C-alpha cells in the first residue's frame, strides 16, 4: 500500500500539531515545518504528494514564495 506524503508548513505550533494529528489519522505521512526556510530547503529532496502552506509565515519567506519554488 502506498502511503502519501504531505508536507505541512504552519508557524502556529498548536495548529500545526492539530492538523498533523487529523491528517495522520487518515493514514497519511506528515512532515511538519514551523518555518518557511526549512521547508524551502526540503523542496526536491524527496517525493511529496501534497504541500499544505500557511501564506503568512513568521520568518523571511512566505507561503507564496514557497509555492513558486515548489
N, C-alpha and C positions, 0 to 999 in steps of 0.2 A: 504494500500500500504506500502510495506517495504522500508524504506529509508536506503541505505547502508552507513556505517560509514567508513570514510577514515582518517587515521592519517598522517599528513604531517609534516615531520621533515626537516627543511631547515633553516640554520642560517642566510642567507641573507634575511633580513626582507622584502625588496621590492619584491623580487622574491617569497617569501613565500605568501605574500598578493596577488600577481597577480595570482599565481597558485590556491590559495583558491577561489578567485572570479570566475575563469573559471570553477573550479570543482563544486562549488555551483550552478552555472547557469545551470548545467546539472542535478541538483536535488539531489546531494549527500550531506551528512552532513560531514563537515570537522573540525577536531580538529587539531589546529596548535601547533607546538612546534618549538621554535627557538634555543633550546639547546638540546643536547643528554640526559643529566641526567634527566630532567623532563619526557622525552619520556620513558626512561628506567623505571622510577617509575610508569608510566601509564600501562605498559605491564601487561596484565592479569586482570586488574580492570574491564574492560568492553569488550564486544564482538566487535572486529574490523574486517571489511571485507577486508581492504587493507591498507598496510603501504607504503608510499612513502618516501624514505630515501635519504638524502644527504649523500654521503660517507665521505666527508672531513668536518666534523663539527668543530667549533672553540673551543670546550671545551675538556674535558678529555676522551670523548667516541666518537667513530666513527660510521658511519652507518654500517660498518661491524660488530662491537661489538653488535649493536642493533639487527641486523638480526639474530645473533647467539642466543640472548636471546628470540627473538620472536618465 
